[in-house]
């Protein structure tokens, strides 16, 4: 019978540790979130991060700019936050309006304040096998979620399905860090003329990580019995929020992350962990050893 990986339980454990760490620091860590436009989902996500910051003892500040904000104005704000001493992490809430280049804006952040771990300099260090100032929150979240059902994945096959080569290449770090054999596929390969060929690859996966944002993309016929499914995709529908894996695919799994309540809470917790780590680099505060994760199956 498939079992859920409770992201909420994992996030709770991380937040409890972070709260203990921030209380031992000389100064509260600070996170600055930058919002451009009036997208309701983006504002909701930032409010969630603000609430979680309050729970763990991180100072939070929000900067909201209009939909028509220019590149110059946004960069000016980012540079000001780079120089602000009580800001340890900067988050640019995506997506940005089309006239703003997301890569350029993320690149304007000081890599020592890169809360999401997406800065090109940090990604370059990571892909070279070196330690960045901040690791990508999604990579950290996936690793933590995989630790819950099975500690030893060495030699197992993983398939990553995403819209971005950068995302797939980042998750490929699991090859070096966990001994997984990782292969990347695009959403187009699973929906176009190559669907049958791509499905033959996903059918062999012991671990399937999917981040597309297309409900029911992963059909039951595309996975084998006992697969572990890490479902990162989220799409708002009339029925609520749906992931990329169909119920049929989940029913064949041994473990899966639900949507909502799976990857999302852990990603937010990992974001705040990056902020604390960045602050500790400046304050040189000793980290408290993380406690063992609780039993997160439901």
N, C-alpha and C positions, 0 to 999 in steps of 0.2 A: 504494500500500500504506500503510495507516495506521501512524503512528509514535507511540511513547510519549514523553511528556514526563517525564523522570526527575526527580521531586521530590527524590529522595535526593541526586542530583548537585547540584541547585540549592542545597539546604539545606547541603550540605558546603561550598560556596563561601561562603555567608553566614556559617556558623559559623567558618570560617577567618578571615574579616575581623573578626568580633566578638572572636575570641580575641586578635587583634592590638590591637584597640581597648581591650579591658579591661586588657591588660598595660601600656598606656600611661597608665592612669588613676591618680589619687592614692589611690583606694579602690575595692575590688571592688564592682561593683553588687550589690544584694541583691534577691532575689525571695521573697516570702512567698506560699505556696499554702495555701488554706483548703479543707478537705474536710469534708463533713458526711455521715455515714452510712457504710455498708459496701459500697457498690456496687463490685463487682470491676473493672468497666471504668473507673470514675472513678479508682480507686486505681492501676490500670495506667497510665492517661494521666499522672497526677501523677508516678509513678516515672520515666516516660520524660522528662518535663520536668526532673526532678531530675538525671537522668543527663546530659542535654544541657547543663544549667547548668554541671555540673562540667567538661564538655569545653571550654567557652568562657570559663571563669573568672568565673562569676556565683555569688555566695554564695546558697545556697538554704535556706529553712526551711519546714517543713511543720507545719500546725496541723490536727489531726483532732478533730472534734466528733461527738458521738453523733447517731444518727438523730432523737432526740427533742429536740434542741437548740432552745431558744426563740429567737424573733426578737430579744429583748433580749440574750441571751447572744452571739448571732452578731454583732449590731451592736456590742456592747461590744468584742469581739475586733477587728473591723474598725477601730473608732476608735483602739484601742491601736496597731494596725499603722500607721494614718495618722500617728500621733505618733512612731513609731520612726524615728530618724534614719538607721539603716543599712539600712532597707527602702526601695528605690526603686520597686518595683512590687508590686502586690497582685493575686493571681489567685484568684477564687472558682470552683472547679471545678463545672461544671454537668453534669447537672441537680441541683437541690436537692430535698429532700423536699417534698411537696406543701403542707405547712402553712407553708412559708417562701416569701415573695414574692421571686422572683429579681430583678425590676427594682428593688425597694426595696433589696435587699442590694447590688446593683451601684451604685446611687445613693448608698450610704453610703460608698463608697470616695472618697478624695480624688482628684479628676480628674488631679492631678499625679502620682498613683501608679497610674493605671489601665492595667495591663499589657495587657489585652485590647483596649483602645480602645473599650469598649462604654458608658462612662459617658455619661449623657444630655447633660452639658455638652460633652463632646468630640464626640459625634455631632452636636449642634446646630451647633458651630463648623464641622465638616466639611461639613454639608449647606448651610451658608451660604457655602461657598467660602473659609472661613478655615482657618488651620492650628491643629489641636487639639494638646493636650499629647501625645496618643498617637493614632495612626490605628488603625482596626479591623484586627486581624491578618488576617481573612479577605479584606478588600479588598486589602491589601498582597500577600497570597499570590496572589490571582487575577491581579493586575497583573503580578507577577513571572513567573508561569506563562505568561501570554499573551506576554510578551516573548521567551520561548524560541522558539516556532515562527515568530512574525511580529512584527517591530518596528512596522510601520505598519498599524494597523487603522482608520485614519480613514475614515469614511464607510461602514464595514461595519455589518451588522445583528447585534445580540446579543439573545438571549432569556435571561432569568433565571427559573428555576423554583424556588420555595421555599415554605416553610410560613409565612414571616414577612414582613409588609410592610416591617418595619424592615430585614431582610436585603436584600430587593429594592431598597429605596430607597438603602441604603448602596452596593450594587454599581452603582447608577445613576450614581454619581460617575464611572464610566468614560466617560460622555457628555462631561463637561467635561475630564477628564484625558487621554483617549485618542481623542476624536472619534468614539466609537461611538454608534450609535443603539440605545438599550437599552429593551427592553420586558419587563415582569414578568408572570409567570403563577403561579397557585397550583397545588398538587398536585391539588386538587379539580377544577380545570378540565381536567386531563389524564386524569382517571379517571371523571368523571361525565357528565352529559348534554351538556356542552360539549366533550367530548373531540375530536370531529371539527373543530370550530371552532378549538380551541386547537392541535390538531396542524397545522392549516394555517398557523399562526403559527410554530411551531417548525420547520416544513419550509423556511421562508425564512431561517432564522438562519445566519449565517456563523460565529457563536460561540454555543454553548449552554452555559450555566452552570447546573448543577442541584444542589440541596442539599435533599433531601427525606428521605432515609433509607428509601426503598422500592425494593428490588431489582427491576431490569428495568423500572422505570417508563418509561424512554425506549426505545421500540421502534424498530426499523429504519425503519418506515414514517413515523416522526415527524421524521426528519432527512433533509437532502439530502446528496449526495455531496460530500466535501471539507470538511465542517463541522469546526470545532475544538470538542472536548468537554472542558469542565472539570468533572469529576465530584467533587463535595464530599461526596455522600451516603455513609454507611458503615452497614452493617447486618451484625451477626454472624449467620451461618447455620451449618447443619451442615457446609457445605462450606468454611467460613472466613469471610472478610470480603468483602462484595459492595458495589459501588457502585450508583448509580441507573440507569446506562446499561447496556442489554443488550449482549451480544456482537455482535448484529446491527447495532446503532447504531454501536458502536465500529468495526466493519469498514467502515462507510461514511465514517468520518472521515478527515481528513488527519493530524490530531494528536489525541491524547487523553491524559488523565491516568489512569494505572492506579489501581486500589484493591486492596490498599494500595500505598504507595510513590509516590503522586502528590501530592495536595494536603496530606496530613497532615504529612509532614516539613517542608514549606515553612511551614506554619502555625506549627509549634513554633519554627522559626528566626525567623519574623517576631515572635512573642511575645517572644523573648529580645532581638531587636533593639529592640523598644519599651522593654524594661527598661534596656538600655544607653543609649538615647536619653534616657530620663527621668533617669537618673543623670548623664548629661553635661549636661543642663540645669542640674542643681544644681552640678556641678563645673566647668562651662564648659570642658570638655576639647575640643580640636579633633578632629573626626572624620577618620578616615583615608578617603581616597577609595576607593570600592568598586571592585574589579577587574571586568573584563568577565566575564559569565557564561560558563561552559564550554559546549561542545556537549553538550546534554542529551538528544539523541535516542538511542534504543537500536536 
